[in-house]
Amino acid sequence: MKPFKFKEFTVHQERCAMKIGTDGVLLGAWTSVEHNPYNVLDIGSGTGILSLMIAQRSHADQIEAIEIDDDAFEQCVENFENSPWADRLFCFHASLLEYIEAVHEKFDLIICNPPFYTEDYKTKDSARDLARFSDAMPLEHIIFAVINFLSEKGKFSIVLPYKDEQKYIEEASLIDLFPNRILRVRGNEKSDIKRSLIEFSYSESPIKISELIIETERHHYTEDYINLTKDFYLKM
């Protein structure tokens, strides 16, 4: 499998169960870094794409990623080491709960592209199942991590199926996390909203809700999508 080349870095993904997809690129491009985070935590890094995008977009001194799968961890480390920001990027081979027990630090930005699939079926590929199915990283565990790790002025950014948006906002509110920005994503003008990108903080404010349509037709991208991703995709 050929590596995925972005404008400022390259991502190898042949050993990762979950390949680079639109969800991760959108989250990496949309997440706010205007509060100049000193340190960043990427929960369930996979290839490391989110950490790499935040490294390109910000001056964060320390970007830490957690990955439980052996092959994905090794690939993430390789991608970090081969990037222009190797001195700022670190990947830990651990489960989320192991990391919570071991690390006692606050982060100014937490990002997560979690597994969504809660269907009852599984494939014969255990690594792909681990990456795809939310029993590997329940959303409740992610909220628990945010309680432990988010700094007072920090932001937490996540991408979810649109159908889970309200439920997750309600769960987050139980620990006084409030949505400040929401981006709802459609594949095209006629398709249903599929994804919600949500940015939380401990500060309650009027929610800025916007919508993004990716394509006008197959492989013809909207101006909004191009503007959001043009710093990364080679052909944008």
CYANA upper distance limits for C-alpha pairs under 8 A (distance plus 0.5 A):
  1 MET  CA     13 GLN  CA      8.21
  1 MET  CA     14 GLU  CA      6.25
  2 LYS  CA     12 HIS  CA      7.92
  2 LYS  CA     14 GLU  CA      8.39
  3 PRO  CA     10 THR  CA      7.06
  3 PRO  CA     11 VAL  CA      6.08
  3 PRO  CA     12 HIS  CA      4.98
  3 PRO  CA     13 GLN  CA      7.00
  3 PRO  CA     14 GLU  CA      8.31
  4 PHE  CA     10 THR  CA      6.23
  4 PHE  CA     11 VAL  CA      5.57
  4 PHE  CA     12 HIS  CA      6.80
  4 PHE  CA     13 GLN  CA      8.12
  5 LYS  CA      9 PHE  CA      6.89
  5 LYS  CA     10 THR  CA      4.91
  5 LYS  CA     11 VAL  CA      6.82
  5 LYS  CA    233 TYR  CA      8.39
  5 LYS  CA    234 LEU  CA      7.81
  6 PHE  CA     10 THR  CA      6.18
  6 PHE  CA     11 VAL  CA      8.28
  6 PHE  CA    232 PHE  CA      5.77
  6 PHE  CA    233 TYR  CA      5.78
  6 PHE  CA    234 LEU  CA      6.15
  7 LYS  CA    231 ASP  CA      7.45
  7 LYS  CA    232 PHE  CA      5.71
  7 LYS  CA    233 TYR  CA      6.66
  7 LYS  CA    234 LEU  CA      5.85
  8 GLU  CA     56 GLN  CA      8.21
  8 GLU  CA     84 PRO  CA      8.39
  8 GLU  CA    232 PHE  CA      7.65
  9 PHE  CA     52 LEU  CA      8.32
  9 PHE  CA     83 SER  CA      6.29
  9 PHE  CA     84 PRO  CA      7.74
 10 THR  CA     79 ASN  CA      7.77
 10 THR  CA     82 ASN  CA      8.47
 10 THR  CA     83 SER  CA      7.77
 11 VAL  CA     47 THR  CA      7.44
 11 VAL  CA     49 ILE  CA      7.69
 11 VAL  CA     79 ASN  CA      6.31
 12 HIS  CA     47 THR  CA      7.72
 12 HIS  CA     75 GLN  CA      7.46
 12 HIS  CA     79 ASN  CA      7.02
 13 GLN  CA     19 LYS  CA      6.68
 13 GLN  CA     20 ILE  CA      8.08
 13 GLN  CA     47 THR  CA      6.55
 13 GLN  CA     75 GLN  CA      7.47
 15 ARG  CA     71 ASP  CA      6.11
 15 ARG  CA     72 ALA  CA      6.56
 15 ARG  CA     75 GLN  CA      7.01
 16 CYS  CA     46 GLY  CA      7.00
 16 CYS  CA     47 THR  CA      6.98
 16 CYS  CA     71 ASP  CA      6.91
 16 CYS  CA     72 ALA  CA      5.28
 16 CYS  CA     75 GLN  CA      7.68
 17 ALA  CA     72 ALA  CA      7.90
 17 ALA  CA    127 ALA  CA      6.21
 17 ALA  CA    128 ARG  CA      5.00
 17 ALA  CA    131 ALA  CA      6.85
 18 MET  CA     46 GLY  CA      7.47
 18 MET  CA    128 ARG  CA      6.95
 18 MET  CA    131 ALA  CA      6.63
 18 MET  CA    132 ARG  CA      7.68
 19 LYS  CA     47 THR  CA      8.06
 20 ILE  CA     24 GLY  CA      7.38
 20 ILE  CA     25 VAL  CA      8.19
 20 ILE  CA     47 THR  CA      8.04
 20 ILE  CA     49 ILE  CA      7.95
 21 GLY  CA     25 VAL  CA      7.14
 22 THR  CA     26 LEU  CA      6.46
 23 ASP  CA     27 LEU  CA      6.68
 23 ASP  CA    113 ASN  CA      7.88
 23 ASP  CA    159 VAL  CA      7.45
 23 ASP  CA    195 ARG  CA      8.49
 24 GLY  CA     28 GLY  CA      6.56
 24 GLY  CA     49 ILE  CA      7.66
 24 GLY  CA     50 LEU  CA      6.96
 24 GLY  CA    113 ASN  CA      6.70
 25 VAL  CA     29 ALA  CA      6.61
 25 VAL  CA     49 ILE  CA      8.01
 25 VAL  CA     50 LEU  CA      7.71
 25 VAL  CA     53 MET  CA      8.50
 25 VAL  CA    229 THR  CA      7.96
 26 LEU  CA     30 TRP  CA      6.35
 26 LEU  CA    228 LEU  CA      8.08
 26 LEU  CA    229 THR  CA      7.68
 27 LEU  CA     31 THR  CA      6.27
 27 LEU  CA     50 LEU  CA      7.98
 27 LEU  CA    113 ASN  CA      8.11
 27 LEU  CA    157 SER  CA      8.12
 27 LEU  CA    158 ILE  CA      7.67
 27 LEU  CA    159 VAL  CA      7.11
 27 LEU  CA    197 LEU  CA      7.27
 28 GLY  CA     49 ILE  CA      8.26
 28 GLY  CA     50 LEU  CA      5.60
 28 GLY  CA     51 SER  CA      8.35
 28 GLY  CA     53 MET  CA      6.07
 28 GLY  CA     54 ILE  CA      6.82
 29 ALA  CA     53 MET  CA      7.50
 29 ALA  CA     54 ILE  CA      8.38
 29 ALA  CA    228 LEU  CA      6.75
 29 ALA  CA    229 THR  CA      6.76
 30 TRP  CA    228 LEU  CA      7.48
 31 THR  CA    157 SER  CA      6.78
 31 THR  CA    199 GLU  CA      7.78
 33 VAL  CA     37 PRO  CA      6.93
 33 VAL  CA     54 ILE  CA      8.46
 33 VAL  CA     57 ARG  CA      7.96
 33 VAL  CA     58 SER  CA      6.81
 36 ASN  CA     58 SER  CA      7.45
 36 ASN  CA     59 HIS  CA      7.51
 36 ASN  CA     60 ALA  CA      7.55
 37 PRO  CA     58 SER  CA      8.16
 37 PRO  CA     59 HIS  CA      8.07
 37 PRO  CA     60 ALA  CA      6.07
 37 PRO  CA    107 PHE  CA      8.39
 37 PRO  CA    108 ASP  CA      5.46
 37 PRO  CA    109 LEU  CA      6.62
 37 PRO  CA    154 GLY  CA      8.15
 38 TYR  CA     59 HIS  CA      7.91
 38 TYR  CA     60 ALA  CA      5.08
 38 TYR  CA     61 ASP  CA      6.11
 38 TYR  CA     62 GLN  CA      7.24
 38 TYR  CA    107 PHE  CA      8.16
 38 TYR  CA    108 ASP  CA      6.79
 39 ASN  CA     60 ALA  CA      5.89
 39 ASN  CA     61 ASP  CA      6.47
 39 ASN  CA     62 GLN  CA      5.20
 39 ASN  CA     63 ILE  CA      6.15
 39 ASN  CA     64 GLU  CA      8.30
 39 ASN  CA    107 PHE  CA      5.89
 39 ASN  CA    108 ASP  CA      6.15
 39 ASN  CA    109 LEU  CA      7.15
 40 VAL  CA     60 ALA  CA      7.52
 40 VAL  CA     62 GLN  CA      6.84
 40 VAL  CA     63 ILE  CA      5.11
 40 VAL  CA     64 GLU  CA      6.59
 40 VAL  CA    107 PHE  CA      6.11
 40 VAL  CA    108 ASP  CA      6.58
 40 VAL  CA    109 LEU  CA      5.24
 40 VAL  CA    110 ILE  CA      6.24
 40 VAL  CA    111 ILE  CA      8.19
 41 LEU  CA     63 ILE  CA      6.50
 41 LEU  CA     64 GLU  CA      5.43
 41 LEU  CA     65 ALA  CA      6.28
 41 LEU  CA     66 ILE  CA      8.40
 41 LEU  CA    107 PHE  CA      6.98
 41 LEU  CA    109 LEU  CA      6.84
 41 LEU  CA    110 ILE  CA      5.22
 41 LEU  CA    111 ILE  CA      6.81
 42 ASP  CA     50 LEU  CA      7.55
 42 ASP  CA     51 SER  CA      6.80
 42 ASP  CA     63 ILE  CA      8.01
 42 ASP  CA     64 GLU  CA      6.63
 42 ASP  CA     65 ALA  CA      4.99
 42 ASP  CA     66 ILE  CA      6.87
 42 ASP  CA    110 ILE  CA      6.47
 42 ASP  CA    111 ILE  CA      5.49
 42 ASP  CA    112 CYS  CA      6.38
 43 ILE  CA     65 ALA  CA      6.54
 43 ILE  CA     66 ILE  CA      5.84
 43 ILE  CA     67 GLU  CA      7.82
 43 ILE  CA     96 LEU  CA      7.83
 43 ILE  CA    110 ILE  CA      7.94
 43 ILE  CA    111 ILE  CA      6.87
 43 ILE  CA    112 CYS  CA      5.60
 43 ILE  CA    113 ASN  CA      8.09
 43 ILE  CA    114 PRO  CA      8.34
 43 ILE  CA    142 ILE  CA      8.43
 44 GLY  CA     65 ALA  CA      7.49
 44 GLY  CA     66 ILE  CA      5.80
 44 GLY  CA     67 GLU  CA      5.43
 44 GLY  CA     68 ILE  CA      7.81
 44 GLY  CA     96 LEU  CA      8.39
 44 GLY  CA    112 CYS  CA      7.22
 44 GLY  CA    113 ASN  CA      7.74
 44 GLY  CA    114 PRO  CA      7.35
 45 SER  CA     49 ILE  CA      7.75
 45 SER  CA     50 LEU  CA      7.57
 45 SER  CA     51 SER  CA      7.99
 45 SER  CA     65 ALA  CA      6.13
 45 SER  CA     66 ILE  CA      6.32
 45 SER  CA     67 GLU  CA      6.00
 45 SER  CA     76 CYS  CA      7.89
 45 SER  CA    112 CYS  CA      8.28
 45 SER  CA    113 ASN  CA      8.45
 46 GLY  CA     67 GLU  CA      6.88
 46 GLY  CA     72 ALA  CA      5.96
 46 GLY  CA     73 PHE  CA      7.53
 46 GLY  CA     76 CYS  CA      7.04
 46 GLY  CA    131 ALA  CA      8.42
 47 THR  CA     72 ALA  CA      6.75
 47 THR  CA     73 PHE  CA      8.26
 47 THR  CA     75 GLN  CA      6.76
 47 THR  CA     76 CYS  CA      5.26
 47 THR  CA     79 ASN  CA      7.71
 48 GLY  CA     52 LEU  CA      6.69
 48 GLY  CA     65 ALA  CA      7.83
 48 GLY  CA     76 CYS  CA      5.58
 48 GLY  CA     77 VAL  CA      8.49
 48 GLY  CA     79 ASN  CA      7.49
 48 GLY  CA     80 PHE  CA      7.73
 49 ILE  CA     53 MET  CA      6.66
 50 LEU  CA     54 ILE  CA      6.71
 50 LEU  CA    111 ILE  CA      8.09
 51 SER  CA     55 ALA  CA      6.54
 51 SER  CA     63 ILE  CA      7.05
 51 SER  CA     64 GLU  CA      8.17
 51 SER  CA     65 ALA  CA      7.54
 51 SER  CA     89 LEU  CA      7.91
 52 LEU  CA     56 GLN  CA      6.78
 52 LEU  CA     80 PHE  CA      7.82
 52 LEU  CA     83 SER  CA      8.28
 52 LEU  CA     85 TRP  CA      8.37
 52 LEU  CA     89 LEU  CA      8.47
 53 MET  CA     57 ARG  CA      6.73
 53 MET  CA    232 PHE  CA      8.48
 54 ILE  CA     58 SER  CA      6.28
 55 ALA  CA     59 HIS  CA      7.42
 55 ALA  CA     60 ALA  CA      7.31
 55 ALA  CA     63 ILE  CA      7.90
 55 ALA  CA     85 TRP  CA      7.14
 55 ALA  CA     88 ARG  CA      8.17
 55 ALA  CA     89 LEU  CA      8.36
 56 GLN  CA     85 TRP  CA      8.36
 60 ALA  CA     88 ARG  CA      8.17
 61 ASP  CA     88 ARG  CA      6.22
 62 GLN  CA     88 ARG  CA      5.50
 62 GLN  CA     89 LEU  CA      6.85
 62 GLN  CA     90 PHE  CA      8.21
 63 ILE  CA     88 ARG  CA      6.40
 63 ILE  CA     89 LEU  CA      5.44
 63 ILE  CA     90 PHE  CA      6.74
 64 GLU  CA     89 LEU  CA      6.56
 64 GLU  CA     90 PHE  CA      5.33
 64 GLU  CA     91 CYS  CA      6.24
 64 GLU  CA     92 PHE  CA      7.92
 65 ALA  CA     89 LEU  CA      8.28
 65 ALA  CA     90 PHE  CA      6.64
 65 ALA  CA     91 CYS  CA      5.04
 65 ALA  CA     92 PHE  CA      6.60
 66 ILE  CA     91 CYS  CA      6.23
 66 ILE  CA     92 PHE  CA      5.38
 66 ILE  CA     93 HIS  CA      6.68
 66 ILE  CA     94 ALA  CA      6.72
 66 ILE  CA     95 SER  CA      7.71
 66 ILE  CA     96 LEU  CA      7.54
 66 ILE  CA     99 TYR  CA      8.18
 67 GLU  CA     72 ALA  CA      7.43
 67 GLU  CA     73 PHE  CA      5.91
 67 GLU  CA     91 CYS  CA      7.65
 67 GLU  CA     92 PHE  CA      6.79
 67 GLU  CA     93 HIS  CA      5.82
 67 GLU  CA     94 ALA  CA      6.43
 67 GLU  CA     95 SER  CA      7.26
 68 ILE  CA     72 ALA  CA      8.31
 68 ILE  CA     73 PHE  CA      7.32
 68 ILE  CA     93 HIS  CA      5.99
 68 ILE  CA     94 ALA  CA      5.36
 68 ILE  CA     95 SER  CA      5.51
 68 ILE  CA     96 LEU  CA      8.36
 69 ASP  CA     73 PHE  CA      6.43
 69 ASP  CA     93 HIS  CA      8.09
 69 ASP  CA    127 ALA  CA      7.52
 69 ASP  CA    130 LEU  CA      8.30
 70 ASP  CA     74 GLU  CA      6.86
 70 ASP  CA     93 HIS  CA      7.89
 71 ASP  CA     75 GLN  CA      6.67
 72 ALA  CA     76 CYS  CA      6.45
 73 PHE  CA     77 VAL  CA      6.74
 73 PHE  CA     91 CYS  CA      7.66
 73 PHE  CA     92 PHE  CA      8.04
 73 PHE  CA     93 HIS  CA      6.58
 74 GLU  CA     78 GLU  CA      6.77
 75 GLN  CA     79 ASN  CA      6.66
 76 CYS  CA     80 PHE  CA      6.64
 76 CYS  CA     91 CYS  CA      7.51
 77 VAL  CA     81 GLU  CA      6.61
 77 VAL  CA     90 PHE  CA      7.89
 77 VAL  CA     91 CYS  CA      6.57
 78 GLU  CA     82 ASN  CA      6.68
 79 ASN  CA     83 SER  CA      6.75
 80 PHE  CA     85 TRP  CA      7.74
 80 PHE  CA     86 ALA  CA      5.87
 80 PHE  CA     89 LEU  CA      6.58
 80 PHE  CA     90 PHE  CA      7.92
 81 GLU  CA     85 TRP  CA      8.38
 81 GLU  CA     86 ALA  CA      5.36
 82 ASN  CA     86 ALA  CA      7.30
 85 TRP  CA     89 LEU  CA      7.05
 86 ALA  CA     90 PHE  CA      8.46
 94 ALA  CA     98 GLU  CA      6.42
 94 ALA  CA     99 TYR  CA      6.59
 95 SER  CA     99 TYR  CA      6.73
 96 LEU  CA    100 ILE  CA      6.71
 96 LEU  CA    137 MET  CA      8.16
 96 LEU  CA    141 HIS  CA      8.05
 96 LEU  CA    142 ILE  CA      8.40
 96 LEU  CA    145 ALA  CA      7.99
 97 LEU  CA    101 GLU  CA      6.83
 97 LEU  CA    141 HIS  CA      8.10
 97 LEU  CA    145 ALA  CA      8.41
 98 GLU  CA    102 ALA  CA      6.78
 99 TYR  CA    103 VAL  CA      6.33
100 ILE  CA    104 HIS  CA      7.98
100 ILE  CA    145 ALA  CA      7.03
100 ILE  CA    148 ASN  CA      7.75
104 HIS  CA    148 ASN  CA      8.37
104 HIS  CA    149 PHE  CA      8.06
105 GLU  CA    149 PHE  CA      6.65
106 LYS  CA    148 ASN  CA      7.97
106 LYS  CA    149 PHE  CA      5.05
106 LYS  CA    150 LEU  CA      5.87
106 LYS  CA    151 SER  CA      5.42
107 PHE  CA    149 PHE  CA      6.20
107 PHE  CA    150 LEU  CA      5.59
107 PHE  CA    151 SER  CA      5.78
107 PHE  CA    154 GLY  CA      7.17
108 ASP  CA    150 LEU  CA      6.77
108 ASP  CA    151 SER  CA      5.88
108 ASP  CA    152 GLU  CA      8.48
108 ASP  CA    153 LYS  CA      7.21
108 ASP  CA    154 GLY  CA      4.56
108 ASP  CA    155 LYS  CA      6.75
109 LEU  CA    150 LEU  CA      7.54
109 LEU  CA    154 GLY  CA      5.92
109 LEU  CA    155 LYS  CA      5.43
109 LEU  CA    156 PHE  CA      6.28
109 LEU  CA    157 SER  CA      8.23
110 ILE  CA    146 VAL  CA      7.94
110 ILE  CA    150 LEU  CA      7.45
110 ILE  CA    154 GLY  CA      8.33
110 ILE  CA    155 LYS  CA      6.90
110 ILE  CA    156 PHE  CA      5.16
110 ILE  CA    157 SER  CA      6.74
111 ILE  CA    156 PHE  CA      6.38
111 ILE  CA    157 SER  CA      5.34
111 ILE  CA    158 ILE  CA      6.38
112 CYS  CA    157 SER  CA      6.98
112 CYS  CA    158 ILE  CA      5.45
112 CYS  CA    159 VAL  CA      7.53
113 ASN  CA    158 ILE  CA      6.40
113 ASN  CA    159 VAL  CA      6.08
113 ASN  CA    160 LEU  CA      8.20
114 PRO  CA    134 SER  CA      7.80
114 PRO  CA    137 MET  CA      7.70
114 PRO  CA    139 LEU  CA      8.31
114 PRO  CA    158 ILE  CA      8.14
114 PRO  CA    159 VAL  CA      7.78
114 PRO  CA    160 LEU  CA      8.06
115 PRO  CA    131 ALA  CA      6.48
115 PRO  CA    132 ARG  CA      5.20
115 PRO  CA    133 PHE  CA      5.72
115 PRO  CA    134 SER  CA      5.29
115 PRO  CA    136 ALA  CA      8.17
115 PRO  CA    137 MET  CA      7.47
116 PHE  CA    132 ARG  CA      6.81
116 PHE  CA    133 PHE  CA      6.42
116 PHE  CA    134 SER  CA      5.84
116 PHE  CA    160 LEU  CA      7.64
116 PHE  CA    161 PRO  CA      7.63
117 TYR  CA    132 ARG  CA      6.24
117 TYR  CA    133 PHE  CA      5.01
117 TYR  CA    134 SER  CA      6.20
118 THR  CA    133 PHE  CA      6.24
118 THR  CA    134 SER  CA      6.26
118 THR  CA    135 ASP  CA      7.68
119 GLU  CA    133 PHE  CA      8.38
122 LYS  CA    129 ASP  CA      6.92
123 THR  CA    128 ARG  CA      8.32
123 THR  CA    129 ASP  CA      7.06
125 ASP  CA    129 ASP  CA      6.73
126 SER  CA    130 LEU  CA      6.56
127 ALA  CA    131 ALA  CA      6.81
128 ARG  CA    132 ARG  CA      6.45
129 ASP  CA    133 PHE  CA      6.08
130 LEU  CA    134 SER  CA      8.48
130 LEU  CA    136 ALA  CA      6.11
131 ALA  CA    136 ALA  CA      7.83
133 PHE  CA    137 MET  CA      8.29
134 SER  CA    138 PRO  CA      5.76
134 SER  CA    139 LEU  CA      7.88
137 MET  CA    141 HIS  CA      7.01
137 MET  CA    142 ILE  CA      7.79
138 PRO  CA    142 ILE  CA      7.32
139 LEU  CA    143 ILE  CA      6.93
140 GLU  CA    144 PHE  CA      6.67
141 HIS  CA    145 ALA  CA      6.66
142 ILE  CA    146 VAL  CA      6.77
143 ILE  CA    147 ILE  CA      6.85
143 ILE  CA    172 ALA  CA      7.24
144 PHE  CA    148 ASN  CA      7.05
145 ALA  CA    149 PHE  CA      6.52
146 VAL  CA    150 LEU  CA      5.76
146 VAL  CA    156 PHE  CA      7.97
147 ILE  CA    175 ILE  CA      7.72
150 LEU  CA    154 GLY  CA      6.15
150 LEU  CA    155 LYS  CA      7.71
150 LEU  CA    156 PHE  CA      7.92
152 GLU  CA    202 TYR  CA      7.38
153 LYS  CA    201 SER  CA      7.75
153 LYS  CA    202 TYR  CA      7.67
154 GLY  CA    201 SER  CA      6.77
154 GLY  CA    202 TYR  CA      8.23
155 LYS  CA    199 GLU  CA      7.12
155 LYS  CA    200 PHE  CA      6.20
155 LYS  CA    201 SER  CA      5.40
156 PHE  CA    199 GLU  CA      6.08
156 PHE  CA    200 PHE  CA      5.51
156 PHE  CA    201 SER  CA      6.77
157 SER  CA    197 LEU  CA      7.69
157 SER  CA    198 ILE  CA      6.20
157 SER  CA    199 GLU  CA      4.87
157 SER  CA    200 PHE  CA      6.79
158 ILE  CA    197 LEU  CA      6.25
158 ILE  CA    198 ILE  CA      6.02
158 ILE  CA    199 GLU  CA      7.15
159 VAL  CA    195 ARG  CA      7.29
159 VAL  CA    196 SER  CA      6.17
159 VAL  CA    197 LEU  CA      4.84
159 VAL  CA    198 ILE  CA      6.87
160 LEU  CA    164 ASP  CA      7.03
160 LEU  CA    165 GLU  CA      7.20
160 LEU  CA    195 ARG  CA      6.17
160 LEU  CA    196 SER  CA      5.78
160 LEU  CA    197 LEU  CA      6.90
160 LEU  CA    198 ILE  CA      8.47
161 PRO  CA    165 GLU  CA      7.36
161 PRO  CA    194 LYS  CA      6.41
161 PRO  CA    195 ARG  CA      5.08
161 PRO  CA    196 SER  CA      6.53
162 TYR  CA    184 ARG  CA      7.81
162 TYR  CA    193 ILE  CA      6.97
162 TYR  CA    194 LYS  CA      5.83
162 TYR  CA    195 ARG  CA      5.05
162 TYR  CA    196 SER  CA      5.44
163 LYS  CA    194 LYS  CA      8.33
164 ASP  CA    168 TYR  CA      6.57
165 GLU  CA    169 ILE  CA      6.75
165 GLU  CA    196 SER  CA      6.92
166 GLN  CA    170 GLU  CA      6.70
167 LYS  CA    171 GLU  CA      6.80
168 TYR  CA    172 ALA  CA      6.55
169 ILE  CA    173 SER  CA      6.63
169 ILE  CA    178 PHE  CA      7.78
169 ILE  CA    179 PRO  CA      7.39
170 GLU  CA    174 LEU  CA      7.35
171 GLU  CA    175 ILE  CA      8.19
172 ALA  CA    176 ASP  CA      7.14
172 ALA  CA    177 LEU  CA      5.65
172 ALA  CA    178 PHE  CA      7.40
173 SER  CA    177 LEU  CA      5.48
173 SER  CA    178 PHE  CA      6.43
176 ASP  CA    202 TYR  CA      6.52
177 LEU  CA    200 PHE  CA      6.45
177 LEU  CA    201 SER  CA      5.92
177 LEU  CA    202 TYR  CA      5.37
177 LEU  CA    203 SER  CA      7.95
177 LEU  CA    204 GLU  CA      8.43
178 PHE  CA    200 PHE  CA      5.65
178 PHE  CA    201 SER  CA      6.00
178 PHE  CA    202 TYR  CA      6.48
178 PHE  CA    203 SER  CA      6.98
178 PHE  CA    204 GLU  CA      6.00
178 PHE  CA    205 SER  CA      8.34
179 PRO  CA    198 ILE  CA      6.97
179 PRO  CA    199 GLU  CA      6.15
179 PRO  CA    200 PHE  CA      4.81
179 PRO  CA    201 SER  CA      7.13
179 PRO  CA    204 GLU  CA      7.92
179 PRO  CA    205 SER  CA      8.47
179 PRO  CA    207 ILE  CA      6.84
180 ASN  CA    198 ILE  CA      8.17
180 ASN  CA    199 GLU  CA      6.28
180 ASN  CA    200 PHE  CA      6.15
180 ASN  CA    201 SER  CA      7.40
180 ASN  CA    203 SER  CA      8.49
180 ASN  CA    204 GLU  CA      7.60
180 ASN  CA    205 SER  CA      6.62
180 ASN  CA    206 PRO  CA      7.20
180 ASN  CA    207 ILE  CA      5.17
180 ASN  CA    208 LYS  CA      6.71
181 ARG  CA    198 ILE  CA      6.38
181 ARG  CA    199 GLU  CA      5.68
181 ARG  CA    200 PHE  CA      7.81
181 ARG  CA    207 ILE  CA      5.90
181 ARG  CA    208 LYS  CA      5.14
181 ARG  CA    209 ILE  CA      6.36
182 ILE  CA    196 SER  CA      7.10
182 ILE  CA    197 LEU  CA      6.05
182 ILE  CA    198 ILE  CA      5.08
182 ILE  CA    199 GLU  CA      6.94
182 ILE  CA    207 ILE  CA      7.68
182 ILE  CA    208 LYS  CA      6.72
182 ILE  CA    209 ILE  CA      5.26
182 ILE  CA    210 SER  CA      6.84
183 LEU  CA    196 SER  CA      6.15
183 LEU  CA    197 LEU  CA      5.47
183 LEU  CA    198 ILE  CA      7.08
183 LEU  CA    209 ILE  CA      6.47
183 LEU  CA    210 SER  CA      5.48
183 LEU  CA    211 GLU  CA      5.90
183 LEU  CA    212 LEU  CA      7.32
184 ARG  CA    193 ILE  CA      6.89
184 ARG  CA    194 LYS  CA      8.02
184 ARG  CA    195 ARG  CA      6.27
184 ARG  CA    196 SER  CA      5.09
184 ARG  CA    197 LEU  CA      6.91
184 ARG  CA    209 ILE  CA      8.20
184 ARG  CA    210 SER  CA      6.84
184 ARG  CA    211 GLU  CA      5.16
184 ARG  CA    212 LEU  CA      6.61
185 VAL  CA    193 ILE  CA      6.00
185 VAL  CA    194 LYS  CA      6.45
185 VAL  CA    195 ARG  CA      5.62
185 VAL  CA    196 SER  CA      6.82
185 VAL  CA    197 LEU  CA      8.48
185 VAL  CA    211 GLU  CA      6.34
185 VAL  CA    212 LEU  CA      5.32
185 VAL  CA    213 ILE  CA      6.43
185 VAL  CA    214 ILE  CA      7.90
186 ARG  CA    191 SER  CA      6.56
186 ARG  CA    192 ASP  CA      6.52
186 ARG  CA    193 ILE  CA      5.09
186 ARG  CA    194 LYS  CA      6.31
186 ARG  CA    195 ARG  CA      7.75
186 ARG  CA    211 GLU  CA      8.20
186 ARG  CA    212 LEU  CA      6.73
186 ARG  CA    213 ILE  CA      5.32
186 ARG  CA    214 ILE  CA      6.89
187 GLY  CA    191 SER  CA      6.55
187 GLY  CA    192 ASP  CA      8.23
187 GLY  CA    193 ILE  CA      8.13
187 GLY  CA    194 LYS  CA      8.10
187 GLY  CA    213 ILE  CA      6.25
187 GLY  CA    214 ILE  CA      5.61
187 GLY  CA    215 GLU  CA      6.58
188 ASN  CA    213 ILE  CA      5.87
188 ASN  CA    214 ILE  CA      6.39
188 ASN  CA    215 GLU  CA      5.54
188 ASN  CA    216 THR  CA      6.30
188 ASN  CA    217 GLU  CA      7.60
189 GLU  CA    213 ILE  CA      6.88
189 GLU  CA    215 GLU  CA      8.28
189 GLU  CA    216 THR  CA      7.40
212 LEU  CA    224 ASP  CA      7.35
212 LEU  CA    225 TYR  CA      7.49
213 ILE  CA    222 THR  CA      7.19
213 ILE  CA    224 ASP  CA      8.03
213 ILE  CA    225 TYR  CA      7.55
214 ILE  CA    221 TYR  CA      6.27
214 ILE  CA    222 THR  CA      6.27
214 ILE  CA    224 ASP  CA      8.27
214 ILE  CA    225 TYR  CA      6.04
215 GLU  CA    219 HIS  CA      7.17
215 GLU  CA    220 HIS  CA      5.96
215 GLU  CA    221 TYR  CA      4.73
215 GLU  CA    222 THR  CA      5.83
215 GLU  CA    225 TYR  CA      8.42
216 THR  CA    220 HIS  CA      6.20
216 THR  CA    221 TYR  CA      6.45
216 THR  CA    222 THR  CA      6.50
217 GLU  CA    221 TYR  CA      7.83
221 TYR  CA    225 TYR  CA      6.91
221 TYR  CA    226 ILE  CA      7.05
222 THR  CA    226 ILE  CA      6.79
223 GLU  CA    227 ASN  CA      6.53
224 ASP  CA    228 LEU  CA      6.73
225 TYR  CA    229 THR  CA      6.75
226 ILE  CA    230 LYS  CA      5.87
226 ILE  CA    236 MET  CA      6.51
229 THR  CA    233 TYR  CA      6.75
229 THR  CA    236 MET  CA      7.74
230 LYS  CA    234 LEU  CA      8.13
230 LYS  CA    235 LYS  CA      8.41
230 LYS  CA    236 MET  CA      5.34
231 ASP  CA    236 MET  CA      8.40
232 PHE  CA    236 MET  CA      8.41
